[in-house]
Amino acid sequence: MRIIVRVLVAVTSILTVLTPSAQPTIASLGSRESETGYLDELMFHTSLANFIAIAADRVGPDSRAGDTSLDWSTDLCSAPGIRSTGRSFDFGDACRRHDFGYRNSVLLEQRWSIDVWDHDARKRIDEQLLADMKQHCKHRRLLDRPTCRGWAYTFYGAVRLAGGP
């Protein structure tokens, strides 16, 4: 998937340079369908590694870097006294995607006056956080994996208790 995204970005960049009249239209800069579809794609159909690469460049739904139409900010799920890292885990990337999902669901609901942020959406985003954290734990040392998974479920439980709707 990472290769496909890079190829698409490269092809789009080359076509933009080769076509002097190619200017983004208002519709390509942000529409309800492109933004909600892009949010869904990044949250649930993109590997975490690819999401982090895209987030680093803030690549938006129109494939341009430096996207400001979405909220790319994060606090990396900073839990008081714990943070998103520990000896047996580093959930920073998983938390970055989780923050992206929460913040942009609320943002797009406000921007387009649509129902994006509700109990089901929140649960789906929280479940993706858990899946991302568990995937991270698979790459930890064998002896650290049980503790890592324990922290993953602890973070997930806290998010389910304290999060939005």
DSSP file with accessible surface (Angstrom, degrees, kcal/mol):
  #  RESIDUE AA STRUCTURE BP1 BP2  ACC     N-H-->O    O-->H-N    N-H-->O    O-->H-N    TCO  KAPPA ALPHA  PHI   PSI    X-CA   Y-CA   Z-CA
    1    1 A M     >        0   0   97      0, 0.0     4,-2.4     0, 0.0     5,-0.2   0.000 360.0 360.0 360.0 -38.8    0.0    0.0    0.0
    2    2 A R  H  >  +     0   0  101      1,-0.2     4,-2.4     2,-0.2     5,-0.2   0.911 360.0  49.1 -60.5 -41.2    2.9    2.4    0.8
    3    3 A I  H  > S+     0   0  128      1,-0.2     4,-2.8     2,-0.2    -1,-0.2   0.915 109.5  51.9 -65.0 -42.0    4.3    1.9   -2.7
    4    4 A I  H  > S+     0   0   98      2,-0.2     4,-2.8     1,-0.2    -2,-0.2   0.932 110.2  48.2 -60.8 -45.5    0.9    2.5   -4.3
    5    5 A V  H  X S+     0   0   35     -4,-2.4     4,-2.6     1,-0.2     5,-0.2   0.935 113.0  48.1 -62.2 -44.0    0.5    5.8   -2.3
    6    6 A R  H  X S+     0   0  148     -4,-2.4     4,-2.7     2,-0.2    -1,-0.2   0.907 112.3  48.9 -63.7 -41.6    4.0    6.9   -3.3
    7    7 A V  H  X S+     0   0   78     -4,-2.8     4,-3.1     2,-0.2     5,-0.3   0.933 111.8  49.1 -63.8 -44.5    3.4    6.1   -6.9
    8    8 A L  H  X S+     0   0  100     -4,-2.8     4,-2.5    -5,-0.2    -2,-0.2   0.918 112.8  47.2 -61.5 -42.2    0.1    7.9   -7.0
    9    9 A V  H  X S+     0   0   46     -4,-2.6     4,-2.5    -5,-0.2    -2,-0.2   0.932 113.9  48.2 -65.1 -42.3    1.7   11.0   -5.4
   10   10 A A  H  X S+     0   0   47     -4,-2.7     4,-2.7    -5,-0.2    -2,-0.2   0.938 113.0  47.0 -64.1 -45.8    4.6   10.9   -7.8
   11   11 A V  H  X S+     0   0   71     -4,-3.1     4,-2.8     1,-0.2     5,-0.2   0.936 112.8  49.6 -62.7 -44.1    2.3   10.5  -10.9
   12   12 A T  H  X S+     0   0   54     -4,-2.5     4,-2.1    -5,-0.3    -1,-0.2   0.919 111.9  48.8 -61.3 -41.8    0.1   13.3   -9.7
   13   13 A S  H  X S+     0   0   62     -4,-2.5     4,-2.1    -5,-0.2    -2,-0.2   0.925 112.4  47.5 -64.2 -43.9    3.1   15.5   -9.1
   14   14 A I  H  X S+     0   0   98     -4,-2.7     4,-2.7     1,-0.2     5,-0.2   0.934 112.0  49.4 -64.2 -45.6    4.5   14.8  -12.5
   15   15 A L  H  X S+     0   0   97     -4,-2.8     4,-1.5     1,-0.2    -1,-0.2   0.883 109.4  52.9 -62.1 -36.7    1.2   15.4  -14.3
   16   16 A T  H  < S+     0   0   76     -4,-2.1     6,-0.3    -5,-0.2    -1,-0.2   0.923 112.5  44.3 -65.1 -40.8    0.8   18.7  -12.5
   17   17 A V  H  < S+     0   0  119     -4,-2.1    -2,-0.2     1,-0.2    -1,-0.2   0.914 115.2  47.7 -69.6 -41.1    4.2   19.8  -13.6
   18   18 A L  H  < S+     0   0  123     -4,-2.7    -1,-0.2     1,-0.2    -2,-0.2   0.702 104.6  64.0 -75.7 -19.2    3.7   18.6  -17.2
   19   19 A T    ><  -     0   0   58     -4,-1.5     3,-2.2    -5,-0.2    -1,-0.2  -0.841  65.8-169.8-109.1  98.0    0.3   20.2  -17.6
   20   20 A P  T 3  S+     0   0  118      0, 0.0    -1,-0.2     0, 0.0    -2,-0.1   0.812  86.6  49.6 -60.4 -30.1    0.7   24.0  -17.3
   21   21 A S  T 3  S+     0   0  102      2,-0.0     2,-1.2     1,-0.0    -5,-0.1   0.436  79.2 117.8 -88.2   1.7   -3.0   24.6  -17.1
   22   22 A A    <   +     0   0   36     -3,-2.2    -3,-0.1    -6,-0.3    -1,-0.0  -0.575  35.6 157.9 -75.1  99.3   -3.5   22.0  -14.3
   23   23 A Q        -     0   0  147     -2,-1.2    -2,-0.0     0, 0.0     2,-0.0  -0.970  46.8-105.2-119.0 139.3   -4.8   24.0  -11.4
   24   24 A P        -     0   0   60      0, 0.0     2,-0.2     0, 0.0    38,-0.0  -0.354  35.3-135.3 -62.9 140.5   -6.8   22.5   -8.6
   25   25 A T     >  -     0   0   86      1,-0.1     4,-1.0    -2,-0.0     3,-0.3  -0.525  24.3-106.3 -89.3 165.8  -10.4   23.3   -8.7
   26   26 A I  H >> S+     0   0  146      1,-0.2     3,-0.9     2,-0.2     4,-0.6   0.922 121.8  54.7 -56.4 -40.9  -12.5   24.4   -5.7
   27   27 A A  H >4 S+     0   0   69      1,-0.3     3,-0.8     2,-0.2    -1,-0.2   0.872 105.8  51.3 -63.4 -36.3  -14.1   20.9   -5.7
   28   28 A S  H 34 S+     0   0   48     -3,-0.3    -1,-0.3     1,-0.2    -2,-0.2   0.676  99.9  65.3 -76.5 -15.8  -10.7   19.2   -5.6
   29   29 A L  H << S-     0   0   68     -4,-1.0    -1,-0.2    -3,-0.9    -2,-0.2   0.659 125.4 -28.8 -80.3 -14.7   -9.6   21.3   -2.6
   30   30 A G    <<  +     0   0   18     -3,-0.8     2,-0.3    -4,-0.6    -1,-0.3  -0.385  61.8 168.5 161.8 117.5  -12.2   19.8   -0.3
   31   31 A S     >  -     0   0   32     -3,-0.2     4,-2.8    -2,-0.1     5,-0.3  -0.932  46.4-109.6-132.6 161.9  -15.6   18.3   -0.6
   32   32 A R  H  > S+     0   0  105     -2,-0.3     4,-2.6     1,-0.2     5,-0.3   0.935 118.9  46.8 -56.1 -46.4  -17.7   16.5    1.9
   33   33 A E  H  > S+     0   0  116      1,-0.2     4,-2.2     2,-0.2     5,-0.2   0.916 113.9  46.0 -66.0 -43.1  -17.3   13.2   -0.1
   34   34 A S  H  > S+     0   0   39      2,-0.2     4,-2.1     1,-0.2    -1,-0.2   0.918 116.7  44.3 -69.0 -40.0  -13.5   13.5   -0.6
   35   35 A E  H  X S+     0   0    5     -4,-2.8     4,-2.4     2,-0.2    -2,-0.2   0.934 116.8  43.3 -72.4 -43.2  -12.8   14.5    3.0
   36   36 A T  H  X S+     0   0   42     -4,-2.6     4,-2.3    -5,-0.3    -2,-0.2   0.910 116.6  48.7 -69.3 -37.8  -15.1   11.9    4.7
   37   37 A G  H  X S+     0   0   38     -4,-2.2     4,-2.5    -5,-0.3    -2,-0.2   0.899 111.9  49.3 -65.4 -39.4  -13.9    9.2    2.3
   38   38 A Y  H  X S+     0   0   37     -4,-2.1     4,-2.8    -5,-0.2     5,-0.3   0.910 109.4  51.6 -67.3 -41.3  -10.3   10.2    2.9
   39   39 A L  H  X S+     0   0   11     -4,-2.4     4,-2.4     1,-0.2     5,-0.2   0.947 112.2  46.6 -58.9 -47.7  -10.8   10.1    6.7
   40   40 A D  H  X S+     0   0   53     -4,-2.3     4,-2.6     1,-0.2     5,-0.5   0.920 112.2  50.8 -61.7 -43.5  -12.3    6.6    6.4
   41   41 A E  H  X S+     0   0   73     -4,-2.5     4,-1.8     1,-0.2    -2,-0.2   0.933 114.1  43.1 -60.7 -47.8   -9.5    5.4    4.1
   42   42 A L  H  < S+     0   0    1     -4,-2.8     4,-0.3     1,-0.2    -1,-0.2   0.867 118.6  44.3 -68.4 -36.3   -6.7    6.7    6.5
   43   43 A M  H  < S+     0   0    2     -4,-2.4    -2,-0.2    -5,-0.3    -1,-0.2   0.899 131.6  11.7 -75.6 -40.9   -8.4    5.4    9.6
   44   44 A F  H  < S+     0   0   40     -4,-2.6    -3,-0.2    -5,-0.2    -2,-0.2   0.518 128.1  41.0-123.2  -8.2   -9.5    1.9    8.5
   45   45 A H  S  < S+     0   0  101     -4,-1.8     2,-0.4    -5,-0.5    -3,-0.2   0.227  96.3  78.1-129.8  13.7   -7.9    0.9    5.2
   46   46 A T  S    S-     0   0    9     -4,-0.3     5,-0.0    -5,-0.2    -1,-0.0  -0.981  81.7-112.7-124.9 135.8   -4.3    2.2    5.5
   47   47 A S     >  -     0   0   58     -2,-0.4     4,-2.6     1,-0.1     5,-0.2  -0.274  29.3-116.0 -61.7 155.9   -1.6    0.5    7.5
   48   48 A L  H  > S+     0   0   36      1,-0.2     4,-2.6     2,-0.2     5,-0.2   0.908 116.1  54.3 -61.9 -40.2   -0.4    2.4   10.5
   49   49 A A  H  > S+     0   0   53      1,-0.2     4,-2.0     2,-0.2    -1,-0.2   0.918 110.5  45.9 -61.1 -42.4    3.1    2.8    8.9
   50   50 A N  H  > S+     0   0    8      2,-0.2     4,-2.5     1,-0.2    -1,-0.2   0.892 110.4  53.8 -67.7 -38.8    1.6    4.3    5.8
   51   51 A F  H  X S+     0   0    1     -4,-2.6     4,-3.1     1,-0.2    -2,-0.2   0.938 108.4  49.6 -59.0 -45.3   -0.7    6.6    7.9
   52   52 A I  H  X S+     0   0   37     -4,-2.6     4,-2.1     1,-0.2    -2,-0.2   0.906 110.7  49.9 -62.8 -39.8    2.4    7.9    9.8
   53   53 A A  H  X S+     0   0   32     -4,-2.0     4,-1.1     2,-0.2    -1,-0.2   0.923 113.8  45.5 -64.3 -42.1    4.2    8.6    6.5
   54   54 A I  H >X>S+     0   0   13     -4,-2.5     5,-1.6     1,-0.2     4,-0.8   0.926 112.2  51.5 -65.9 -43.7    1.2   10.4    5.1
   55   55 A A  H 3<5S+     0   0   15     -4,-3.1     3,-0.3     1,-0.2    -1,-0.2   0.852 101.3  62.0 -63.5 -33.4    0.7   12.3    8.4
   56   56 A A  H 3<5S+     0   0   79     -4,-2.1    -1,-0.2     1,-0.3    -2,-0.2   0.869 116.9  30.4 -61.5 -34.8    4.4   13.4    8.3
   57   57 A D  H <<5S-     0   0  103     -4,-1.1     9,-2.4    -3,-0.6    10,-0.4   0.427 104.4-131.1 -99.7  -3.0    3.7   15.2    5.0
   58   58 A R  T  <5 -     0   0   99     -4,-0.8     9,-3.1    -3,-0.3     2,-0.5   0.945  32.8-169.2  48.3  56.6    0.1   16.0    5.9
   59   59 A V      < -     0   0   15     -5,-1.6     6,-0.2     6,-0.2    -1,-0.2  -0.658   6.7-152.3 -80.3 123.0   -1.0   14.7    2.5
   60   60 A G    >   -     0   0    1      4,-2.1     3,-2.3    -2,-0.5    -1,-0.1  -0.196  33.0 -85.1 -91.8-177.7   -4.6   15.7    1.9
   61   61 A P  T 3  S+     0   0   30      0, 0.0   -31,-0.1     0, 0.0    -1,-0.1   0.711 127.7  57.1 -62.9 -18.3   -7.5   14.2   -0.1
   62   62 A D  T 3  S-     0   0   29      2,-0.2     3,-0.1   -33,-0.1   -34,-0.0   0.293 116.6-114.6 -95.3  11.4   -6.3   16.1   -3.2
   63   63 A S  S <  S+     0   0   45     -3,-2.3     2,-0.4     1,-0.2   -50,-0.1   0.590  73.2 133.0  68.8  13.4   -2.8   14.4   -2.9
   64   64 A R        -     0   0  130     -6,-0.0    -4,-2.1   -52,-0.0     3,-0.4  -0.787  55.4-124.7 -94.9 140.2   -1.1   17.7   -2.1
   65   65 A A  S    S+     0   0   75     -2,-0.4    -7,-0.2    -6,-0.2    -6,-0.2  -0.368  90.3  45.7 -74.6 159.1    1.4   17.9    0.8
   66   66 A G  S    S-     0   0   39     -9,-2.4    -1,-0.2     1,-0.2    -8,-0.2   0.727  77.5-173.1  81.0  23.8    0.9   20.5    3.4
   67   67 A D        +     0   0   14     -9,-3.1    -1,-0.2    -3,-0.4     5,-0.1  -0.222  18.8 173.1 -54.2 129.4   -2.8   19.8    3.8
   68   68 A T        +     0   0  118      3,-0.1    -1,-0.2     1,-0.1   -10,-0.0   0.289  61.6  85.6-117.9   5.2   -4.6   22.3    6.1
   69   69 A S  S    S+     0   0   21    -40,-0.1     2,-0.3     2,-0.0    -1,-0.1   0.703  91.1  49.9 -79.7 -18.0   -8.1   21.1    5.5
   70   70 A L  S    S-     0   0   10    -12,-0.1     2,-0.8    37,-0.0    34,-0.0  -0.801  90.8-109.2-117.9 161.1   -7.8   18.4    8.2
   71   71 A D        +     0   0   55     -2,-0.3    33,-0.2    29,-0.2    32,-0.1  -0.798  35.4 171.1 -92.5 108.7   -6.6   18.5   11.8
   72   72 A W        +     0   0   29     -2,-0.8    -1,-0.1    -5,-0.1    28,-0.1   0.322  37.4 120.2 -98.7   5.8   -3.3   16.7   12.0
   73   73 A S        +     0   0   56     26,-0.1     2,-0.3    27,-0.1    30,-0.1  -0.272  37.0 176.6 -71.8 159.3   -2.5   17.8   15.6
   74   74 A T        -     0   0   39     25,-0.1    22,-0.1     1,-0.1    -2,-0.0  -0.989  37.8-159.7-157.6 153.0   -2.0   15.2   18.3
   75   75 A D    >   -     0   0   78     -2,-0.3     3,-0.8    20,-0.2    21,-0.1   0.179  52.5-118.6-114.7  11.8   -1.1   14.9   21.9
   76   76 A L  T 3   -     0   0   57      1,-0.2     3,-0.2    19,-0.1    20,-0.2   0.825  60.5 -70.3  54.6  38.0   -0.1   11.2   21.4
   77   77 A C  T 3   -     0   0   19     18,-0.3     2,-0.4     1,-0.2    -1,-0.2   0.886  69.3-162.1  53.1  42.5   -2.7   10.0   23.9
   78   78 A S    <   -     0   0   43     -3,-0.8    -1,-0.2     6,-0.1    -2,-0.1  -0.418   4.1-163.5 -63.3 113.1   -0.8   11.5   26.8
   79   79 A A    >>  -     0   0   25     -2,-0.4     4,-2.3    -3,-0.2     3,-1.8  -0.839  35.0 -95.2 -94.9 135.6   -2.2    9.8   29.9
   80   80 A P  T 34 S-     0   0  126      0, 0.0    -1,-0.1     0, 0.0    -2,-0.0  -0.265 106.3  -4.1 -53.7 124.2   -1.3   11.6   33.1
   81   81 A G  T 34 S+     0   0   87      1,-0.1    -3,-0.0    -3,-0.0     0, 0.0   0.252 135.1  58.3  79.9 -14.9    1.8   10.0   34.6
   82   82 A I  T <4 S-     0   0   64     -3,-1.8     3,-0.5     4,-0.0    -1,-0.1   0.787  73.5-174.3-112.9 -46.6    2.0    7.3   31.9
   83   83 A R     <  -     0   0  146     -4,-2.3    -5,-0.1     1,-0.2    -7,-0.1  -0.146  52.6 -67.7  67.3-171.3    2.3    8.9   28.5
   84   84 A S  S    S+     0   0   11      6,-0.1     7,-3.2    -8,-0.0     8,-0.4   0.335 113.7  63.1 -97.8   9.1    2.2    6.9   25.3
   85   85 A T  E     +A   90   0A  72     -3,-0.5     2,-0.3     5,-0.2     5,-0.2  -0.962  52.0 154.1-132.5 153.1    5.5    5.2   25.9
   86   86 A G  E >   -A   89   0A  34      3,-3.1     3,-0.7    -2,-0.3    -4,-0.0  -0.914  59.5 -77.9-157.4-177.4    6.9    2.8   28.5
   87   87 A R  T 3  S+     0   0  176     -2,-0.3    57,-0.1     1,-0.2    61,-0.1   0.884 130.2  31.1 -60.5 -36.3    9.5    0.2   28.9
   88   88 A S  T 3  S+     0   0    4     59,-0.1     2,-0.3     1,-0.1    -1,-0.2   0.401 123.8  33.8-105.6   3.4    7.4   -2.4   27.1
   89   89 A F  E <   -A   86   0A   5     -3,-0.7    -3,-3.1    58,-0.1     2,-0.2  -0.993  42.8-167.2-155.5 157.6    5.4   -0.3   24.7
   90   90 A D  E     +A   85   0A  75     -2,-0.3     3,-0.3    -5,-0.2    -5,-0.2  -0.769  15.1 169.2-145.7  97.8    5.4    2.8   22.5
   91   91 A F     >  +     0   0    1     -7,-3.2     4,-2.9    -2,-0.2     5,-0.3   0.196  41.6 115.2 -96.2  15.8    1.8    3.6   21.4
   92   92 A G  H  > S+     0   0    5     -8,-0.4     4,-2.2     1,-0.2    -1,-0.2   0.905  78.5  44.2 -53.6 -47.6    2.7    7.1   19.9
   93   93 A D  H  > S+     0   0   79     -3,-0.3     4,-2.0     2,-0.2    -1,-0.2   0.921 114.3  49.1 -67.3 -41.9    1.9    6.2   16.3
   94   94 A A  H  > S+     0   0    3     -4,-0.2     4,-2.1     1,-0.2    -2,-0.2   0.914 112.8  48.6 -62.1 -40.0   -1.4    4.4   17.3
   95   95 A C  H  X S+     0   0    0     -4,-2.9     4,-2.9     2,-0.2   -18,-0.3   0.862 105.7  57.7 -69.0 -34.8   -2.3    7.4   19.4
   96   96 A R  H  X S+     0   0   79     -4,-2.2     4,-2.1    -5,-0.3    -1,-0.2   0.941 109.9  43.9 -60.1 -45.9   -1.5    9.8   16.5
   97   97 A R  H  X S+     0   0    4     -4,-2.0     4,-2.4     2,-0.2    -2,-0.2   0.915 112.5  52.9 -67.3 -38.5   -4.0    8.0   14.3
   98   98 A H  H  X S+     0   0    7     -4,-2.1     4,-2.5     1,-0.2     5,-0.2   0.939 109.7  47.6 -61.5 -47.2   -6.6    7.8   17.1
   99   99 A D  H  X S+     0   0   13     -4,-2.9     4,-2.8     1,-0.2     5,-0.3   0.912 110.1  53.7 -58.4 -43.3   -6.3   11.6   17.6
  100  100 A F  H  X S+     0   0    3     -4,-2.1     4,-2.2    -5,-0.2     5,-0.3   0.924 110.0  47.7 -57.8 -44.7   -6.6   12.1   13.9
  101  101 A G  H  X S+     0   0    0     -4,-2.4     4,-1.9     2,-0.2    -2,-0.2   0.939 115.4  43.0 -63.9 -49.7   -9.8   10.1   13.8
  102  102 A Y  H  X S+     0   0   36     -4,-2.5     4,-1.9     2,-0.2     5,-0.2   0.961 117.1  45.4 -59.8 -54.0  -11.5   11.8   16.8
  103  103 A R  H  X S+     0   0   68     -4,-2.8     4,-2.3     1,-0.2    -2,-0.2   0.883 116.3  44.0 -64.3 -38.6  -10.5   15.4   15.8
  104  104 A N  H  X S+     0   0    0     -4,-2.2     4,-2.9    -5,-0.3     5,-0.3   0.804 107.5  57.8 -82.6 -25.2  -11.4   15.0   12.2
  105  105 A S  H  X S+     0   0    5     -4,-1.9     4,-1.8    -5,-0.3    12,-0.3   0.950 113.4  41.2 -63.1 -45.6  -14.7   13.3   12.8
  106  106 A V  H  X S+     0   0   47     -4,-1.9     4,-2.3    -5,-0.2    -2,-0.2   0.935 115.8  51.1 -65.5 -45.1  -15.8   16.3   14.9
  107  107 A L  H  X S+     0   0   44     -4,-2.3     4,-3.0    -5,-0.2    -2,-0.2   0.933 111.9  45.2 -59.3 -48.0  -14.3   18.7   12.4
  108  108 A L  H  X S+     0   0    0     -4,-2.9     4,-2.5     1,-0.2     6,-0.3   0.857 110.1  55.0 -69.7 -32.8  -16.0   17.3    9.4
  109  109 A E  H  X>S+     0   0   55     -4,-1.8     4,-1.1    -5,-0.3     5,-0.8   0.937 114.3  40.9 -62.4 -43.5  -19.3   17.0   11.2
  110  110 A Q  H  <5S+     0   0  141     -4,-2.3    -2,-0.2     2,-0.2    -1,-0.2   0.916 117.0  48.6 -69.8 -41.7  -19.1   20.7   12.0
  111  111 A R  H  <5S+     0   0   96     -4,-3.0    -2,-0.2    -5,-0.2    -1,-0.2   0.898 126.0  24.6 -66.8 -42.2  -17.8   21.7    8.6
  112  112 A W  H  <5S-     0   0   80     -4,-2.5    -1,-0.2    -5,-0.2    -2,-0.2   0.392  98.3-123.7-108.8   2.4  -20.4   19.8    6.5
  113  113 A S  T  <5 +     0   0  112     -4,-1.1     2,-0.3     1,-0.2    -3,-0.2   0.934  66.8 132.9  52.3  50.2  -23.3   19.6    9.0
  114  114 A I      < -     0   0   32     -5,-0.8     2,-1.2    -6,-0.3     3,-0.4  -0.883  67.8-104.7-126.0 160.0  -23.4   15.8    8.7
  115  115 A D        +     0   0  148     -2,-0.3     3,-0.1     1,-0.2    -6,-0.0  -0.725  66.4 129.3 -87.8  95.4  -23.5   13.1   11.3
  116  116 A V        +     0   0   30     -2,-1.2     2,-0.9   -11,-0.2    -1,-0.2   0.668  58.6  64.2-112.2 -34.4  -20.0   11.7   11.4
  117  117 A W        +     0   0   38     -3,-0.4     2,-0.2   -12,-0.3    -1,-0.2  -0.791  69.4 120.6-104.1 101.9  -19.3   11.8   15.1
  118  118 A D  S  > S-     0   0   69     -2,-0.9     4,-2.7    -3,-0.1     5,-0.2  -0.829  76.8 -77.9-144.6-175.6  -21.5    9.4   17.1
  119  119 A H  H  > S+     0   0   98     -2,-0.2     4,-2.5     1,-0.2     5,-0.2   0.897 127.4  48.0 -57.0 -44.7  -21.3    6.4   19.4
  120  120 A D  H  > S+     0   0  114      2,-0.2     4,-2.3     1,-0.2    -1,-0.2   0.906 112.4  48.1 -66.7 -41.5  -20.7    4.0   16.5
  121  121 A A  H  > S+     0   0   22      2,-0.2     4,-2.4     1,-0.2     5,-0.2   0.928 112.6  49.2 -64.0 -44.4  -18.0    6.1   14.9
  122  122 A R  H  X S+     0   0   11     -4,-2.7     4,-2.8     1,-0.2     5,-0.2   0.931 111.1  49.5 -61.1 -44.2  -16.2    6.6   18.2
  123  123 A K  H  X S+     0   0   84     -4,-2.5     4,-2.7    -5,-0.2    -1,-0.2   0.920 110.5  50.6 -62.9 -40.7  -16.3    2.9   18.9
  124  124 A R  H  X S+     0   0  105     -4,-2.3     4,-1.7     2,-0.2    -1,-0.2   0.911 112.2  46.5 -64.4 -42.1  -14.9    2.1   15.5
  125  125 A I  H  X S+     0   0    3     -4,-2.4     4,-2.0     2,-0.2    -2,-0.2   0.913 112.8  50.1 -66.4 -41.8  -12.0    4.6   16.0
  126  126 A D  H  X S+     0   0    0     -4,-2.8     4,-2.2     1,-0.2    -2,-0.2   0.898 109.0  51.8 -63.2 -39.8  -11.3    3.2   19.5
  127  127 A E  H  X S+     0   0   88     -4,-2.7     4,-2.5     1,-0.2    -1,-0.2   0.863 107.3  52.9 -66.5 -32.9  -11.3   -0.4   18.1
  128  128 A Q  H  X S+     0   0   41     -4,-1.7     4,-2.8     2,-0.2    -1,-0.2   0.896 106.2  53.9 -67.6 -38.6   -8.7    0.7   15.5
  129  129 A L  H  X S+     0   0    2     -4,-2.0     4,-2.7     2,-0.2    -2,-0.2   0.945 109.7  47.2 -57.6 -48.2   -6.6    2.2   18.3
  130  130 A L  H  X S+     0   0   21     -4,-2.2     4,-2.8     1,-0.2     5,-0.2   0.931 112.1  49.6 -60.9 -44.4   -6.7   -1.2   20.1
  131  131 A A  H  X S+     0   0   46     -4,-2.5     4,-2.3     1,-0.2    -1,-0.2   0.914 112.1  48.5 -61.9 -42.2   -5.8   -3.0   16.8
  132  132 A D  H  X S+     0   0   11     -4,-2.8     4,-2.1     2,-0.2    -1,-0.2   0.907 112.6  48.0 -64.9 -41.4   -2.9   -0.7   16.2
  133  133 A M  H  X S+     0   0    0     -4,-2.7     4,-2.2     2,-0.2    -2,-0.2   0.923 112.1  48.8 -66.2 -42.9   -1.6   -1.1   19.7
  134  134 A K  H  X S+     0   0   77     -4,-2.8     4,-1.3     2,-0.2    -2,-0.2   0.890 109.6  52.7 -64.5 -37.0   -1.9   -4.9   19.6
  135  135 A Q  H  < S+     0   0   91     -4,-2.3     4,-0.5    -5,-0.2     3,-0.4   0.912 108.0  51.4 -63.1 -41.8   -0.1   -4.8   16.2
  136  136 A H  H >< S+     0   0   45     -4,-2.1     3,-1.7     1,-0.2    -2,-0.2   0.915 104.7  57.2 -58.9 -42.3    2.7   -2.8   17.8
  137  137 A a  H >< S+     0   0    0     -4,-2.2     3,-1.6     1,-0.3    -1,-0.2   0.816  94.3  66.3 -62.3 -29.4    3.0   -5.3   20.6
  138  138 A K  T 3< S+     0   0  125     -4,-1.3    -1,-0.3    -3,-0.4    -2,-0.2   0.725 100.9  50.9 -63.4 -20.8    3.6   -8.1   18.1
  139  139 A H  T <  S+     0   0  141     -3,-1.7    -1,-0.3    -4,-0.5    -2,-0.2   0.357  91.7  96.5-100.8   4.4    6.9   -6.4   17.3
  140  140 A R  S <  S-     0   0   64     -3,-1.6     5,-0.1    -4,-0.2   -52,-0.1  -0.437  93.4 -72.4 -84.5 167.7    8.2   -6.1   20.9
  141  141 A R    >>  -     0   0  150     -2,-0.1     3,-1.2     1,-0.1     4,-1.2  -0.258  48.5-112.8 -56.7 147.4   10.5   -8.5   22.5
  142  142 A L  G >4 S+     0   0  126      1,-0.3     3,-0.6     2,-0.2    -1,-0.1   0.878 117.7  50.3 -52.6 -42.0    8.8  -11.8   23.3
  143  143 A L  G 34 S+     0   0  139      1,-0.2     4,-0.4     2,-0.1    -1,-0.3   0.750 111.1  49.7 -70.8 -23.9    9.1  -11.2   27.1
  144  144 A D  G <> S+     0   0    8     -3,-1.2     4,-2.7     1,-0.1    -1,-0.2   0.618  88.3  85.4 -88.3 -14.9    7.6   -7.7   26.7
  145  145 A R  H <X S+     0   0   80     -4,-1.2     4,-2.9    -3,-0.6     5,-0.2   0.900  87.0  49.2 -59.6 -45.4    4.6   -8.7   24.6
  146  146 A P  H  > S+     0   0   77      0, 0.0     4,-2.2     0, 0.0    -1,-0.2   0.933 115.0  45.3 -61.7 -41.3    2.2   -9.7   27.5
  147  147 A T  H  > S+     0   0   64     -4,-0.4     4,-2.5     2,-0.2    -2,-0.2   0.916 112.5  52.0 -65.7 -41.6    2.9   -6.5   29.3
  148  148 A a  H  X S+     0   0    0     -4,-2.7     4,-2.4     1,-0.2    -1,-0.2   0.935 110.3  47.6 -59.5 -47.9    2.5   -4.5   26.1
  149  149 A R  H  X S+     0   0  103     -4,-2.9     4,-2.5     2,-0.2    -1,-0.2   0.886 109.2  55.1 -62.1 -37.3   -0.9   -6.1   25.4
  150  150 A G  H  X S+     0   0   37     -4,-2.2     4,-2.0    -5,-0.2    -1,-0.2   0.929 109.7  45.9 -60.3 -43.8   -1.9   -5.4   29.0
  151  151 A W  H  X S+     0   0   82     -4,-2.5     4,-3.1     2,-0.2     5,-0.2   0.882 108.8  57.0 -65.6 -37.0   -1.1   -1.7   28.5
  152  152 A A  H  X S+     0   0    0     -4,-2.4     4,-2.6     1,-0.2    -2,-0.2   0.943 110.0  43.6 -59.5 -46.8   -3.0   -1.8   25.2
  153  153 A Y  H  X S+     0   0  116     -4,-2.5     4,-2.6     2,-0.2    -1,-0.2   0.852 112.4  53.8 -68.7 -31.6   -6.1   -3.0   26.9
  154  154 A T  H  X S+     0   0   77     -4,-2.0     4,-2.4    -5,-0.2    -2,-0.2   0.943 111.5  44.6 -65.4 -47.3   -5.6   -0.5   29.7
  155  155 A F  H  X S+     0   0   14     -4,-3.1     4,-2.6     2,-0.2     5,-0.2   0.929 113.8  50.6 -61.2 -45.3   -5.3    2.4   27.2
  156  156 A Y  H  X S+     0   0   44     -4,-2.6     4,-2.6    -5,-0.2    -2,-0.2   0.932 110.6  49.0 -59.7 -45.8   -8.3    1.1   25.3
  157  157 A G  H  X S+     0   0   30     -4,-2.6     4,-2.0     1,-0.2    -1,-0.2   0.914 111.8  48.8 -61.4 -41.4  -10.4    0.8   28.5
  158  158 A A  H  X S+     0   0   55     -4,-2.4     4,-2.6     1,-0.2     5,-0.2   0.916 111.8  49.1 -65.4 -41.6   -9.5    4.3   29.5
  159  159 A V  H  X S+     0   0   25     -4,-2.6     4,-2.5     1,-0.2    -2,-0.2   0.907 109.9  51.3 -64.9 -40.8  -10.4    5.7   26.1
  160  160 A R  H  < S+     0   0   56     -4,-2.6    -1,-0.2    -5,-0.2    -2,-0.2   0.882 115.4  43.2 -64.8 -35.3  -13.7    3.9   26.1
  161  161 A L  H  < S+     0   0  159     -4,-2.0    -2,-0.2    -5,-0.2    -1,-0.2   0.890 125.7  30.0 -75.6 -39.4  -14.5    5.4   29.5
  162  162 A A  H  < S+     0   0   90     -4,-2.6    -2,-0.2    -5,-0.2    -3,-0.2   0.617  96.7 100.8-101.0 -14.9  -13.3    8.9   28.9
  163  163 A G  S  < S-     0   0   21     -4,-2.5   -41,-0.0    -5,-0.2    -3,-0.0  -0.030  76.5 -72.5 -72.4 177.6  -13.8    9.5   25.2
  164  164 A G              0   0   44    -46,-0.0   -45,-0.0   -42,-0.0   -46,-0.0   0.777 360.0 360.0 -41.6-137.3  -16.6   11.4   23.3
  165  165 A P              0   0   71      0, 0.0   -47,-0.1     0, 0.0    -2,-0.0  -0.064 360.0 360.0 -65.2 360.0  -20.2   10.4   22.8
